[in-house]
Amino acid sequence: MQSRARQAVSVALIWLGIALINATQNVVSLRGEGVNRPLTYYFAFTALGWLVWACATPLALRMALLFPPVRGAAARTWLAHAGACLAIGLVHAGWGMLLLMVIQPWGPDPQPRPLTTLLLGRFLSQLHINLIIYAGIVAVGYTIESRRRAAELTEQLSRAQLDALRRQLEPHFLFNTLNAIAGLVRDHRNDDAVAMIAGLSDLLRRVVDGTGRQQVPLAEEMEFLERYLEIQRARFAGRLQVSIDVPSELAAAQVPTLILQPLVENAIQHGIGQRVEGGEVRVNAVRNGVALTIRVCNEGPPLARDWKAGVGVSNSRARLANLYGDESQLTVQNCTGGVEAVLRVPYRTAAQ
């Protein structure tokens, strides 16, 4: 209802502006020609003449939705639009005749003619203008609706991918962590096991109870990541070192929800997890003008030449494309002493 009310107000304001501009232009032109009759009559006649199109705009917009004017549309689509345009044109001509008789901008007609003749003549003389106006309204309405639907589909796709990421995290990470907890219990490290269970419970609660937000502040994402890393450190029993360098001034920067966890998980699983002595995972963030760059580096073995992105990286790239288009980038590459994932997104805060 609110959307319809906003649409009605917008349509009314647009046509009011067109009516005032057109009437003012005609009155100034007639004044320059030295017309003696008071021009308020002609101003009212011209301005009120647009009332039919103001009332018919919602109908034309509705027709654009019911009969999309796309290439290859059925003949009934074009017939429906032609019928609607002709009907509006006929009403417009009739309304103009009524205004002409009531307002009489030029004064009384000294030689009255049959109304049908005047109506037909007015209808035919305005046919091309009515066709252009109708086509313009339908084109604008269809374009706006197409963009709205595209945005809606993009949002749905992004949400679906986020849900898929949550489902991917829960079983994969859960089973590994439960195995680690079982190992702590067997080693009689009960305090460590309880702490790990508490951390796992908090972590999964954050995943399952997500608010559906596509982006969160970097500080919130880092808090989630640190919870995840606490459990991983317990699992690796001293073989995993973590270095985090995220300046506090970047805490408000918006990043996609759960975007860092898959990158860190890959760094641990395919990097540190492949080394008997373990190693270090480094996470740092910097702002480069209008971009935020986050790097996740590990000391694992280098990528093979035929390396291909896995589910986590592919999923993350798809989400970035949906959210930012060409403004974002995610690359995974070899670096000195290991492998790094480089994430670049536009630097924006919630206020922006």
Secondary structure as UniProt FT lines:
FT   HELIX           2..32
FT   TURN            33..34
FT   HELIX           39..48
FT   TURN            49..50
FT   HELIX           51..66
FT   TURN            71..72
FT   HELIX           75..103
FT   TURN            105..106
FT   HELIX           115..125
FT   HELIX           127..186
FT   TURN            187..188
FT   HELIX           190..208
FT   STRAND          215..217
FT   HELIX           218..236
FT   TURN            237..238
FT   STRAND          240..245
FT   HELIX           248..250
FT   TURN            251..252
FT   STRAND          253..256
FT   TURN            257..258
FT   HELIX           260..266
FT   HELIX           267..271
FT   HELIX           272..274
FT   TURN            276..277
FT   STRAND          279..288
FT   TURN            289..290
FT   STRAND          291..298
FT   TURN            305..306
FT   HELIX           311..324
FT   HELIX           325..327
FT   STRAND          329..335
FT   TURN            336..337
FT   STRAND          338..346
//
